[in-house]
Amino acid sequence: MLELRSSSSSICDERSRVNASVNLVTIVILSRGKCGLSKCVTRYLVAMAAADLLVVILDLILRHIPIVYYEQFHFLQYSIPTCNIHAVLLFAATDFSVWFTVTFTFDRFVAICCQKLKSKYCTEKMAAVVLGTLTVLSCLKNMFWYFMFTGQYVLVNTPWFCLVTMEVLYSRVWSTIEFLHYTLTPGFPFLLILLLNVLTIKHILVSSRSRQRLRAHSSAGSRKDQEMESRRKSIVLLLVISANFILLWAVFTVVSIGNRMWYLVSLYLPEFLQDIGFMLQLLSCSTNTAVYAMTQTQFRKQLKNVLKYPFNRIIKSNQ
């Protein structure tokens, strides 16, 4: 048991440091506002990075501490419903991460395809309103987890979390609620992101063909079209984002629904799929914002400056 706790703790610490570092660096760079992005886009990206960082803290760090250091946190299990509160915060943070991605995708759809709405919707103020509304709704939506779990953490040879009573496990009411939860997050976002990206890419392709025909009859046809190059990069970015989000969440979603169905219809899924699902889902918290931001030339320049900063300080102090 001690060996299991020790090895799990070291793996948790390593993943936590990497994921937290990626999101912290992203937040710092984007918050400086020197990446050439609009304030609206910057606000969305910072919110996404902050939500991912919150998931890392609540899932990779705080989920394991009360279990790995069971003796030190044993008193909490009977005085405060710690795990119940933890569950609500964790699932709410996961909703933030998913739905902030959806709202940013919708914002880019409006900016590219709906020029009449762009001036009204794609603003910093509207971004703040949308993000704030989603935050409140996500917290309210996940309150039911408080009543599903007990206040005790549990250590078993599966991803660790709160103890669940047999009445809840075999309850069709709670099963329906949990199924609806995974349908809304991330099932429905899958469809929304795919739909928005298909419409955006279609609009870009149609506009590009029209632009090519116009340039073919003008003297500018022989020169490199910077606008076309920008649109090509936009298509690649949208495809990468869709694939990244769906692939990293797909296994987790299937396993989560499958585990719940096991208690009702004896649907069995291999245990290794559960480990893979959790690993990929948590990996998305360190790649989601990075995929958006790293495609920006200015962001890469700022990242180089951040990485060089400690060495530059050392060199200057020795001169």
ABEGO torsion letter per residue (X at the ends): XAAAAAAAAAAAAAAAAAAAAAAAAAAAAAAAGAAGBBAAAAAAAAAAAAAAAAAAAAAAAAAAAAAABAAAAAAAAAABBAAAAAAAAAAAAAAAAAAAAAAAAAAAAAAAABAAAAAAABBAAAAAAAAAAAAAAAAAAAAAAAAABBABBBBBABBBBBBBBAAAAABAAAAAAAAAAAAAOAAAAAAAAAAAAAAAAAAAAAAAAAAAAAAAABAAAABBBAAAAAAAAAAAAAAAAAAAAAAAAAAAAAAAAAAAAAAAAGBBBBAAAAAAAAAAAAAAAAAAAAAAAAABAAAAAAAAAAAAAAAAAAAAAAX
